[in-house]
Protein backbone atom coordinates (compact mmCIF):
# COMPACT_ATOMS: atom_id res chain seq x y z
CA UNK A 1 0.00 0.00 0.00
CA UNK A 2 1.34 3.40 -0.97
CA UNK A 3 2.42 5.38 2.10
CA UNK A 4 0.38 8.53 2.59
CA UNK A 5 1.17 11.16 5.17
CA UNK A 6 -0.59 14.36 6.09
CA UNK A 7 1.64 17.39 6.41
CA UNK A 8 1.48 17.10 10.21
CA UNK A 9 2.27 13.39 10.25
CA UNK A 10 5.14 13.95 7.86
CA UNK A 11 6.62 16.60 10.13
CA UNK A 12 6.22 14.41 13.20
CA UNK A 13 7.84 11.44 11.50
CA UNK A 14 10.76 13.61 10.41
CA UNK A 15 11.35 14.69 13.99
CA UNK A 16 10.97 11.17 15.34
CA UNK A 17 13.31 9.77 12.72
CA UNK A 18 16.04 12.08 13.92
CA UNK A 19 15.36 12.35 17.66
CA UNK A 20 16.79 9.69 19.93
CA UNK A 21 14.42 8.59 22.70
CA UNK A 22 16.13 10.39 25.54
CA UNK A 23 15.72 8.75 28.96
CA UNK A 24 15.63 11.56 30.56
CA UNK A 25 16.63 11.07 34.05
CA UNK A 26 20.09 9.67 33.39
CA UNK A 27 21.04 11.98 30.54
CA UNK A 28 19.55 15.10 32.08
CA UNK A 29 21.31 14.38 35.36
CA UNK A 30 24.66 14.25 33.56
CA UNK A 31 23.93 17.42 31.61
CA UNK A 32 23.09 19.18 34.88
CA UNK A 33 26.35 18.03 36.46
CA UNK A 34 28.50 19.76 33.84
CA UNK A 35 30.03 22.70 35.68
CA UNK A 36 31.10 26.00 34.07
CA UNK A 37 33.02 26.77 37.28
CA UNK A 38 35.12 23.60 37.07
CA UNK A 39 35.73 24.21 33.38
CA UNK A 40 36.85 27.78 34.09
CA UNK A 41 39.18 26.63 36.88
CA UNK A 42 40.80 24.04 34.61
CA UNK A 43 41.25 26.49 31.74
CA UNK A 44 42.87 29.03 34.05
CA UNK A 45 45.12 26.33 35.52
CA UNK A 46 46.29 25.29 32.05
CA UNK A 47 46.94 28.93 31.12
CA UNK A 48 48.93 29.25 34.35
CA UNK A 49 51.66 26.96 33.03
CA UNK A 50 52.82 29.90 30.88
CA UNK A 51 53.39 27.86 27.76
CA UNK A 52 52.35 24.36 26.78
CA UNK A 53 54.32 24.34 23.57
CA UNK A 54 55.07 20.77 22.52
CA UNK A 55 58.81 21.42 22.71
CA UNK A 56 58.70 23.38 25.98
CA UNK A 57 60.11 22.39 29.38
CA UNK A 58 59.13 18.93 30.63
CA UNK A 59 61.05 18.94 33.93
CA UNK A 60 59.57 21.99 35.67
CA UNK A 61 56.65 21.45 38.04
CA UNK A 62 55.16 24.86 37.30
CA UNK A 63 55.87 25.75 33.67
CA UNK A 64 55.75 24.00 30.33
CA UNK A 65 54.06 21.05 28.73
CA UNK A 66 55.45 18.48 31.17
CA UNK A 67 53.89 20.17 34.19
CA UNK A 68 50.60 20.62 32.33
CA UNK A 69 50.50 16.97 31.33
CA UNK A 70 51.20 15.71 34.85
CA UNK A 71 48.45 17.96 36.22
CA UNK A 72 45.92 16.68 33.65
CA UNK A 73 46.80 13.10 34.56
CA UNK A 74 46.42 13.81 38.27
CA UNK A 75 43.05 15.51 37.75
CA UNK A 76 41.69 12.57 35.75
CA UNK A 77 43.08 10.12 38.32
CA UNK A 78 41.23 12.01 41.05
CA UNK A 79 38.01 11.77 39.04
CA UNK A 80 38.61 8.05 38.65
CA UNK A 81 38.98 7.60 42.42
CA UNK A 82 35.75 9.53 42.95
CA UNK A 83 34.02 7.15 40.51
CA UNK A 84 35.29 4.00 42.20
CA UNK A 85 38.34 3.55 39.99
CA UNK A 86 36.40 2.64 36.85
CA UNK A 87 38.13 5.29 34.75
CA UNK A 88 41.48 3.84 33.64
CA UNK A 89 43.97 6.71 33.37
CA UNK A 90 47.36 6.30 31.73
CA UNK A 91 50.11 8.24 30.03
CA UNK A 92 51.04 6.77 26.65
CA UNK A 93 54.44 8.04 25.54
CA UNK A 94 56.14 7.77 22.17
CA UNK A 95 59.15 9.27 20.42
CA UNK A 96 58.31 11.68 17.62
CA UNK A 97 61.20 11.78 15.13
CA UNK A 98 62.67 15.08 13.96
CA UNK A 99 60.57 16.63 11.23
CA UNK A 100 59.07 19.80 9.88
CA UNK A 101 58.03 21.30 13.25
CA UNK A 102 60.02 19.07 15.58
CA UNK A 103 63.71 19.94 15.56
CA UNK A 104 64.93 16.76 17.24
CA UNK A 105 63.52 13.38 18.34
CA UNK A 106 61.14 14.24 21.17
CA UNK A 107 59.13 12.23 23.68
CA UNK A 108 55.44 13.12 23.51
CA UNK A 109 52.76 11.84 25.88
CA UNK A 110 49.06 11.24 25.24
CA UNK A 111 46.95 11.30 28.40
CA UNK A 112 44.26 8.65 27.91
CA UNK A 113 41.33 7.89 30.24
CA UNK A 114 39.31 4.81 29.29
CA UNK A 115 35.85 3.96 30.61
CA UNK A 116 35.30 0.28 29.68
CA UNK A 117 31.98 -0.77 28.20
CA UNK A 118 30.02 -3.92 28.85
CA UNK A 119 28.34 -6.75 27.01
CA UNK A 120 28.35 -7.14 23.25
CA UNK A 121 29.17 -3.45 22.69
CA UNK A 122 32.29 -3.23 24.85
CA UNK A 123 34.46 -3.68 21.75
CA UNK A 124 32.98 -0.54 20.21
CA UNK A 125 35.20 2.45 21.01
CA UNK A 126 34.07 6.08 21.07
CA UNK A 127 36.91 8.61 21.32
CA UNK A 128 36.69 12.27 22.34
CA UNK A 129 39.74 14.54 22.51
CA UNK A 130 41.20 17.98 23.06
CA UNK A 131 44.84 19.00 22.58
CA UNK A 132 46.74 20.33 25.55
CA UNK A 133 49.67 21.91 23.69
CA UNK A 134 49.66 25.60 22.75
CA UNK A 135 51.57 28.05 20.57
CA UNK A 136 52.04 31.76 19.92
CA UNK A 137 52.90 33.65 16.72
CA UNK A 138 56.05 31.57 16.05
CA UNK A 139 55.15 27.90 15.87
CA UNK A 140 58.70 27.00 16.91
CA UNK A 141 58.85 29.33 19.94
CA UNK A 142 59.08 26.92 22.88
CA UNK A 143 60.05 29.58 25.45
CA UNK A 144 57.69 32.53 25.00
CA UNK A 145 54.29 32.90 26.58
CA UNK A 146 51.63 30.80 24.87
CA UNK A 147 48.55 30.79 27.14
CA UNK A 148 46.31 28.82 24.76
CA UNK A 149 43.12 29.52 26.72
CA UNK A 150 40.80 28.88 23.78
CA UNK A 151 43.18 26.88 21.58
CA UNK A 152 42.90 24.47 23.16
CA UNK A 153 42.57 24.64 26.93
CA UNK A 154 38.84 25.00 26.21
CA UNK A 155 38.66 21.65 24.42
CA UNK A 156 40.90 19.95 26.96
CA UNK A 157 38.81 21.23 29.88
CA UNK A 158 35.59 20.13 28.14
CA UNK A 159 36.96 16.61 27.64
CA UNK A 160 38.16 16.43 31.26
CA UNK A 161 34.69 17.46 32.42
CA UNK A 162 33.11 14.79 30.21
CA UNK A 163 35.40 12.13 31.63
CA UNK A 164 34.70 13.09 35.23
CA UNK A 165 30.91 13.27 34.78
CA UNK A 166 30.52 10.16 32.62
CA UNK A 167 32.86 7.99 34.73
CA UNK A 168 30.12 7.70 37.35
CA UNK A 169 27.84 5.87 34.91
CA UNK A 170 27.86 2.60 32.98
CA UNK A 171 27.78 2.52 29.19
CA UNK A 172 27.65 -0.31 26.69
CA UNK A 173 30.37 1.00 24.38
CA UNK A 174 33.88 1.82 25.62
CA UNK A 175 34.60 5.55 25.97
CA UNK A 176 38.09 6.99 25.54
CA UNK A 177 38.81 10.54 26.73
CA UNK A 178 42.11 11.93 25.44
CA UNK A 179 44.27 14.99 25.99
CA UNK A 180 46.92 14.95 23.27
CA UNK A 181 50.06 16.99 22.53
CA UNK A 182 51.65 18.01 19.26
CA UNK A 183 48.54 19.29 17.49
CA UNK A 184 50.17 22.61 16.65
CA UNK A 185 53.28 20.80 15.41
CA UNK A 186 51.37 18.56 13.01
CA UNK A 187 48.58 16.60 14.78
CA UNK A 188 51.26 14.36 16.27
CA UNK A 189 49.63 12.90 19.39
CA UNK A 190 46.36 12.12 17.64
CA UNK A 191 48.18 10.62 14.66
CA UNK A 192 50.14 8.28 16.92
CA UNK A 193 47.00 7.04 18.68
CA UNK A 194 45.08 6.61 15.41
CA UNK A 195 48.04 4.79 13.85
CA UNK A 196 48.23 2.38 16.79
CA UNK A 197 44.45 1.88 16.77
CA UNK A 198 44.39 0.91 13.10
CA UNK A 199 47.43 -1.36 13.49
CA UNK A 200 45.69 -3.10 16.40
CA UNK A 201 42.37 -3.32 14.50
CA UNK A 202 40.53 -1.32 17.17
CA UNK A 203 36.87 -0.85 16.40
CA UNK A 204 36.81 2.94 16.64
CA UNK A 205 33.20 3.66 15.76
CA UNK A 206 33.41 7.41 16.34
CA UNK A 207 35.96 10.10 17.13
CA UNK A 208 35.24 13.70 18.16
CA UNK A 209 37.82 16.43 18.61
CA UNK A 210 37.01 19.65 20.46
CA UNK A 211 39.30 22.40 19.24
CA UNK A 212 38.72 26.15 19.74
CA UNK A 213 35.38 25.76 21.49
CA UNK A 214 35.79 28.60 23.97
CA UNK A 215 34.12 31.69 22.58
CA UNK A 216 30.67 32.59 21.34
CA UNK A 217 31.88 35.95 19.95
CA UNK A 218 33.44 36.81 16.60
CA UNK A 219 35.88 39.52 15.54
CA UNK A 220 33.09 41.64 14.00
CA UNK A 221 31.02 41.69 17.19
CA UNK A 222 28.91 38.64 16.38
CA UNK A 223 27.50 36.81 19.38
CA UNK A 224 25.68 33.49 19.36
CA UNK A 225 26.03 31.40 22.54
CA UNK A 226 23.51 28.86 21.24
CA UNK A 227 25.36 27.66 18.16
CA UNK A 228 28.24 25.25 17.65
CA UNK A 229 29.87 24.26 14.37
CA UNK A 230 30.38 20.59 13.55
CA UNK A 231 32.70 19.75 10.67
CA UNK A 232 31.83 16.31 9.32
CA UNK A 233 33.03 15.04 5.97
CA UNK A 234 34.56 11.62 5.42
CA UNK A 235 34.82 11.88 1.64
CA UNK A 236 37.63 14.39 1.18
CA UNK A 237 40.27 12.57 3.29
CA UNK A 238 39.23 9.20 1.88
CA UNK A 239 39.61 10.32 -1.73
CA UNK A 240 43.00 11.83 -0.90
CA UNK A 241 44.09 8.62 0.79
CA UNK A 242 42.99 6.34 -2.02
CA UNK A 243 44.45 8.61 -4.68
CA UNK A 244 47.82 8.92 -2.97
CA UNK A 245 47.99 5.27 -2.01
CA UNK A 246 47.14 4.05 -5.51
CA UNK A 247 49.80 6.33 -6.97
CA UNK A 248 52.40 5.46 -4.37
CA UNK A 249 51.69 2.36 -2.28
CA UNK A 250 52.62 2.55 1.44
CA UNK A 251 56.15 1.31 2.00
CA UNK A 252 55.83 -0.43 5.36
CA UNK A 253 53.68 -3.39 6.29
CA UNK A 254 51.62 -1.55 8.93
CA UNK A 255 50.61 1.21 6.50
CA UNK A 256 49.84 -1.36 3.81
CA UNK A 257 47.57 -3.20 6.25
CA UNK A 258 45.82 0.02 7.19
CA UNK A 259 45.34 0.98 3.55
CA UNK A 260 43.90 -2.44 2.73
CA UNK A 261 41.44 -2.14 5.62
CA UNK A 262 40.27 1.28 4.49
CA UNK A 263 39.79 0.03 0.95
CA UNK A 264 37.82 -3.00 2.10
CA UNK A 265 35.57 -1.01 4.44
CA UNK A 266 34.89 2.21 2.57
CA UNK A 267 35.64 1.83 -1.12
CA UNK A 268 32.45 -0.24 -1.74
CA UNK A 269 30.43 2.62 -0.21
CA UNK A 270 31.96 5.13 -2.61
CA UNK A 271 31.32 2.83 -5.55
CA UNK A 272 27.67 2.60 -4.47
CA UNK A 273 27.24 6.38 -4.44
CA UNK A 274 27.45 6.97 -0.67
CA UNK A 275 29.39 10.20 -1.07
CA UNK A 276 27.30 11.83 1.66
CA UNK A 277 26.61 8.67 3.65
CA UNK A 278 30.01 7.52 4.83
CA UNK A 279 30.32 6.72 8.56
CA UNK A 280 31.54 10.26 9.29
CA UNK A 281 28.40 11.75 7.78
CA UNK A 282 26.25 9.38 9.85
CA UNK A 283 28.16 10.41 12.97
CA UNK A 284 27.58 14.09 12.20
CA UNK A 285 23.84 13.51 11.81
CA UNK A 286 23.71 11.65 15.11
CA UNK A 287 25.60 14.29 17.08
CA UNK A 288 23.48 17.13 15.73
CA UNK A 289 20.25 15.28 16.46
CA UNK A 290 21.21 14.17 19.95
CA UNK A 291 22.50 17.58 21.07
CA UNK A 292 19.53 19.52 19.75
CA UNK A 293 17.06 17.05 21.28
CA UNK A 294 18.76 17.25 24.68
CA UNK A 295 19.34 21.02 24.61
CA UNK A 296 16.28 22.86 23.30
CA UNK A 297 17.23 26.10 21.59
CA UNK A 298 20.83 25.00 20.95
CA UNK A 299 21.87 24.51 17.32
CA UNK A 300 24.64 22.31 15.97
CA UNK A 301 25.53 23.68 12.55
CA UNK A 302 26.46 20.65 10.47
CA UNK A 303 29.10 21.58 7.88
CA UNK A 304 30.06 19.03 5.26
CA UNK A 305 33.75 19.87 5.20
CA UNK A 306 36.56 18.11 6.96
CA UNK A 307 37.62 21.43 8.55
CA UNK A 308 37.99 25.14 7.90
CA UNK A 309 40.11 26.34 4.99
CA UNK A 310 43.86 26.36 5.72
CA UNK A 311 43.27 24.65 9.06
CA UNK A 312 43.13 21.14 10.46
CA UNK A 313 42.47 19.28 13.69
CA UNK A 314 43.10 16.01 15.48
CA UNK A 315 40.18 14.26 13.77
CA UNK A 316 42.06 14.25 10.48
CA UNK A 317 44.54 11.43 11.33
CA UNK A 318 41.49 9.32 12.19
CA UNK A 319 39.75 10.23 8.93
CA UNK A 320 42.90 9.33 7.02
CA UNK A 321 42.76 5.86 8.54
CA UNK A 322 39.15 5.29 7.62
CA UNK A 323 37.52 6.09 10.97
CA UNK A 324 34.41 8.23 11.43
CA UNK A 325 35.76 11.47 12.89
CA UNK A 326 34.46 15.02 13.31
CA UNK A 327 35.44 18.37 14.77
CA UNK A 328 33.47 20.69 17.06
CA UNK A 329 34.44 24.36 16.89
CA UNK A 330 32.94 27.66 18.06
CA UNK A 331 30.52 29.56 15.77
CA UNK A 332 32.93 32.41 14.97
CA UNK A 333 36.65 32.97 15.28
CA UNK A 334 38.69 35.96 16.35
CA UNK A 335 42.16 35.55 14.92
CA UNK A 336 43.57 38.27 17.19
CA UNK A 337 43.14 35.71 19.97
CA UNK A 338 44.64 32.71 18.16
CA UNK A 339 48.32 31.93 17.51
CA UNK A 340 49.37 35.38 18.72
CA UNK A 341 52.04 36.65 21.11
CA UNK A 342 50.19 38.28 24.03
CA UNK A 343 50.51 42.04 23.62
CA UNK A 344 48.62 45.31 23.16
CA UNK A 345 49.01 47.30 19.95
CA UNK A 346 47.08 50.47 19.13
CA UNK A 347 44.63 49.67 21.88
CA UNK A 348 44.00 46.14 20.57
CA UNK A 349 44.71 43.23 22.92
CA UNK A 350 46.21 40.21 21.20
CA UNK A 351 46.72 36.76 22.59
CA UNK A 352 44.79 33.63 23.52
CA UNK A 353 43.85 34.79 27.01
CA UNK A 354 41.18 33.54 29.44
CA UNK A 355 39.36 36.87 29.46
CA UNK A 356 38.25 36.08 25.93
CA UNK A 357 36.75 32.70 26.85
CA UNK A 358 33.02 32.28 27.50
CA UNK A 359 33.01 29.60 30.21
CA UNK A 360 29.23 28.88 30.22
CA UNK A 361 29.50 28.40 26.45
CA UNK A 362 32.27 25.82 26.91
CA UNK A 363 29.98 24.03 29.36
CA UNK A 364 27.28 23.88 26.68
CA UNK A 365 29.82 22.50 24.22
CA UNK A 366 30.61 19.78 26.77
CA UNK A 367 26.88 19.06 27.10
CA UNK A 368 26.50 18.76 23.33
CA UNK A 369 29.35 16.25 23.30
CA UNK A 370 27.84 14.39 26.24
CA UNK A 371 24.41 14.03 24.63
CA UNK A 372 25.90 12.58 21.47
CA UNK A 373 28.37 10.28 23.21
CA UNK A 374 25.94 8.94 25.81
CA UNK A 375 23.16 8.16 23.37
CA UNK A 376 25.60 6.46 21.01
CA UNK A 377 27.31 4.56 23.83
CA UNK A 378 23.92 3.25 24.99
CA UNK A 379 22.98 2.21 21.44
CA UNK A 380 23.94 -1.03 19.66
CA UNK A 381 26.45 -1.37 16.86
CA UNK A 382 25.24 -0.31 13.40
CA UNK A 383 23.70 -3.14 11.35
CA UNK A 384 26.07 -5.10 9.13
CA UNK A 385 25.58 -6.45 5.65
CA UNK A 386 22.86 -3.97 4.72
CA UNK A 387 21.67 -4.44 1.14
CA UNK A 388 19.06 -2.80 -1.07
CA UNK A 389 17.40 -5.15 -3.55
CA UNK A 390 18.06 -3.70 -7.00
CA UNK A 391 17.47 -6.92 -8.96
CA UNK A 392 14.20 -5.88 -10.60
CA UNK A 393 11.96 -3.00 -11.57
CA UNK A 394 9.57 -2.13 -8.75
CA UNK A 395 8.31 0.98 -7.00
CA UNK A 396 8.71 -0.71 -3.61
CA UNK A 397 12.05 -0.96 -1.82
CA UNK A 398 13.31 -4.09 -0.07
CA UNK A 399 16.23 -3.91 2.35
CA UNK A 400 17.95 -6.71 4.21
CA UNK A 401 20.69 -6.98 6.79
CA UNK A 402 22.42 -9.46 9.07
CA UNK A 403 20.44 -9.78 12.29
CA UNK A 404 22.62 -9.18 15.36
CA UNK A 405 22.97 -11.67 18.20
CA UNK A 406 23.39 -8.78 20.65
CA UNK A 407 20.63 -9.27 23.26
CA UNK A 408 20.43 -5.48 23.62
CA UNK A 409 19.08 -5.15 20.06
CA UNK A 410 15.29 -4.92 20.29
CA UNK A 411 14.41 -3.95 16.71
CA UNK A 412 15.54 -2.28 13.52
CA UNK A 413 14.59 1.04 12.01
CA UNK A 414 14.64 1.99 8.34
CA UNK A 415 15.26 5.71 7.79
CA UNK A 416 15.15 7.66 4.57
CA UNK A 417 15.43 11.15 3.18
CA UNK A 418 15.24 13.05 -0.09
CA UNK A 419 18.52 13.15 -1.98
CA UNK A 420 18.93 16.88 -1.33
CA UNK A 421 18.30 16.64 2.43
CA UNK A 422 21.18 16.52 4.91
CA UNK A 423 19.08 14.86 7.63
CA UNK A 424 16.86 11.80 7.86
CA UNK A 425 13.26 12.84 7.23
CA UNK A 426 11.17 9.71 7.69
CA UNK A 427 11.44 6.32 9.36
CA UNK A 428 9.71 3.02 9.96
CA UNK A 429 10.37 0.64 12.83
CA UNK A 430 10.18 -2.86 11.38
CA UNK A 431 10.78 -5.10 14.39
CA UNK A 432 13.52 -7.61 15.13
CA UNK A 433 13.79 -8.88 11.57
CA UNK A 434 16.45 -9.05 8.88
CA UNK A 435 14.38 -7.86 5.93
CA UNK A 436 11.76 -5.22 5.22
CA UNK A 437 9.83 -3.95 2.20
CA UNK A 438 8.55 -0.37 2.11
CA UNK A 439 6.19 1.30 -0.36
CA UNK A 440 8.82 3.93 -1.16
CA UNK A 441 10.72 4.11 -4.45
CA UNK A 442 14.45 3.48 -4.06
CA UNK A 443 14.98 5.72 -7.10
CA UNK A 444 13.84 8.82 -5.22
CA UNK A 445 15.35 8.61 -1.74
CA UNK A 446 18.39 7.54 0.25
CA UNK A 447 17.92 4.79 2.82
CA UNK A 448 19.70 3.80 5.99
CA UNK A 449 19.13 1.10 8.59
CA UNK A 450 19.62 1.52 12.34
CA UNK A 451 19.66 -1.00 15.17
CA UNK A 452 17.55 0.05 18.16
CA UNK A 453 18.37 -1.03 21.71
CA UNK A 454 16.02 -2.32 24.37
CA UNK A 455 16.35 1.11 25.96
CA UNK A 456 15.23 2.81 22.74
CA UNK A 457 18.58 4.13 21.50
CA UNK A 458 19.29 4.00 17.78
CA UNK A 459 22.71 3.22 16.32
CA UNK A 460 24.41 5.13 13.56
CA UNK A 461 22.71 4.41 10.24
CA UNK A 462 24.23 1.91 7.81
CA UNK A 463 24.06 2.72 4.11
CA UNK A 464 22.72 -0.15 1.95
CA UNK A 465 24.87 -1.48 -0.87
CA UNK A 466 22.88 -2.52 -3.95
CA UNK A 467 22.05 -6.20 -4.33
CA UNK A 468 21.61 -7.26 -7.94
Secondary structure, DSSP 8 states (H G I E B T S, - for coil): ------HHHHHHHHHHHH-----HHHHHHHHHH--HHHHHHHHHHHHTTSB--TTS-SS-SSSSHHHHHHHHHHHHHHHHHHTTT-EEEEEEEEEE-S-SS-SS-EEEEEEEEEE---GGGTTEEEEEEEE-----SSTT-SSS-B--IIIIIIHHHHHHHHHHHHTTS--SSEEEEEEES-TTTTSHHHHHHHHHHHHTT-EEEEEEEE-S---SB-TTS-B-TTEEEEE--SHHHHHHHHHHHHHS--SSHHHHHHHHHHIIIIIHHHHTT-TT-SHHHHHHHHHHHHHHHHSTT-EEEEE-SSSSTT---TTHHHHTTT--EEEEEESS--GGGSS--SEEETTEEES--GGG--HHHHHHHHHHHHHHHHHHHTS----EEEEEE-SS--SSEEEEEE----TTEEEEEEEEEETT-SS--EEEEEES-SEEEESS-TTTEEEEEEEEETTS-B---B--EEE-
